[in-house]
Amino acid sequence: MDGMISSGDNCLHFSFSSKLLTYLHLSKDAPLSPSFLPTAMAWDLLYSWPALALAIVIVVLSALYGYQSGRSPFPATAPPVADEGVPVLGMTRFFTNRWDFFSDNIKKSKSGYFSYWIGSHRMVGLSGAEARHLVFYNPDMNMEEGINLLFGGTTRRTSEGESFNSFFLRRMARALKGDRIAKALPDLLSDVKKWIEEMTPTGESAITDPFESVYAVIMQLTTRMVLCEELANDKAKQKSLVRWNEMVENSTTAATIIFPSLPSWALLTRLYGGTRIYLTFDEVIKQRQKSGNRIDDALQIYLDFKDATHDTVMLLTASLFSGLVNSGVNGSWILLYLAKDAKWRQTVLQEVRTVADKYAATSEPSKQKTLIEKLEDIPLEAWETEFPMTYLCFRETIRLQTVGSVIRKNSSGHDVAIGSEVVPDGAYATYHLFDAHLNPAIYTNPEVWDPARYLPGREEDKSAPDGYLGWGLGRHLCAGMRFAKLEANMVTAFWMAAFDWDVVGEELPALNVNASAAHKPLTPVKLRYWRRDE
């Protein structure tokens, strides 16, 4: 396909260039008015436009035919092919209505499995407990190749040829070691306290979009823990990084997956956002290296590995993306859900007061600390273990807001069996998280936010094998889980201690079940909040 498009482009360029040279040659032999050249060229191009348009159509159709005819067929042992889709593109509902696409085809299939195409890529849709075990535990199912599909099929490797996923995980494990988190805790607490001070209303109350304000503090904590000190002290650059990151985040479209070489608007947006992020990190690295200063932060850990600068920049970019999106979305939604549930809001507030009082260091009994001040005395172990009710709220928020599908490529060299069918070699196994998280056989009233479903006596997440997928499973656990829980506990606790709040308007935004990833609401939502004096 690429060759045919290139040939078409070259022919068009050559034709235009030839005509330009012809007009320039004529002008040597006969005097021409200044307006003759553009007028004559425009008329000639207009005259030949039908032929040119026909040629373009023929080239495009030929390319598309070749693209579709190049598909590898599914073997007879694969699940039945879904009876929908369009030529060349395949199953467009995978992009526009993903959960509806999965649930409709799961219901049509006797086994709960079905085959389909995304462009020329063979895909197998799965459901049920055996499918969860396959995509999260089976070593034949390659996670990194699944991620690569979303980025145009590009295999991500370092300058040394190492799998980028392995490269990333080894360095992230060092950056998020317990001793580093413990050492950074005072700065993290100070960051959250400063955020609360900046948010505090100057009047009786204020209004905020949590998907901006909570994102801001999550970005600050992410920068502090897994990026670098230079950016942790530069709010303007943080805001720019958030904006560019959202450009990249929103750039995965049908066009970028099916036609990764096509210069679509989404691809151009991704290139622009990615380039701006790259240049920001590249500048910080060069300044650090030029100064010779050693700073006790994540960047210094990465630099001490002595990787190529390009690899370090990509590591910082991946750290930004993985640390910001899900934590930002879930950290915002938990405040929205608590605003609408007075019982759980009071439960969490009481937990915050209890833990704060337990660890408050009062050297002078007559001097009373505020609840915010008491939170600064809580040690890391308590932040991680003594907020169980807060965590249940976070866990339930993740269940509803971690949207989308798991994609794994069978790169084993052989077909992989699931039940009486197979995921063909080279095909992608796909599993939608809502197959478990919105399953009424696992969760009662699954679309309702209800943290009590995890309490002893109910424990609905344990009613089916691997019924909760919020942090990954098996071979694919979230590398940043510990820090993400800490962030959620800290942000929620400080907000609780400082403010009371409600949602502007009657209802929360509806759950967007057909989204492809965690995202901000399509309809903006605001919180009205006021100071809690205690």
Protein Blocks (a to p, Z undefined) as FASTA:
>chain_A
ZZmmmmmmmmmmmmmmmmmmmmmmmmmmpccdfklmmmmmmmmmmmmmmmmmmmmmmmmm
mmmmmmmmmpccddfkbccddfedjehklpmklmmmmmlmmmmmmmmpmnlpacddehjb
ccdddedjklmmmmmmmmklcfklmmmmmnoopacddfkopafklmmmmmmmmmmgmklm
mmmmmmmmmmmmmmmmmmpcfblbdcddfklmmmmmmmmmmmmmmmcfklmmmmklmmmm
mmmmmmmmmmpcfklmmmmmbccfklmmmmmmmmmmmmmmmmmmmmmmmnopacddfklm
mmmnopafklmmmmmmmmmmmmmmmmmmmmmmmmmmmmmmmklmmmmmmmmmmmmmmmoc
cfblklccdfklmmmmpcfklmmmmmmmlmmmmmmmmmmmmgcjdddddfeopacdehjb
dcdehiacdddfklmmmmmklmgcklbccfklmgghilmmlmpghkbfkloghjlccfkl
mmmmmmmmmmmmmmmmmpccddedjbdcdddfkbcbdcddfbdcddddddddZZ
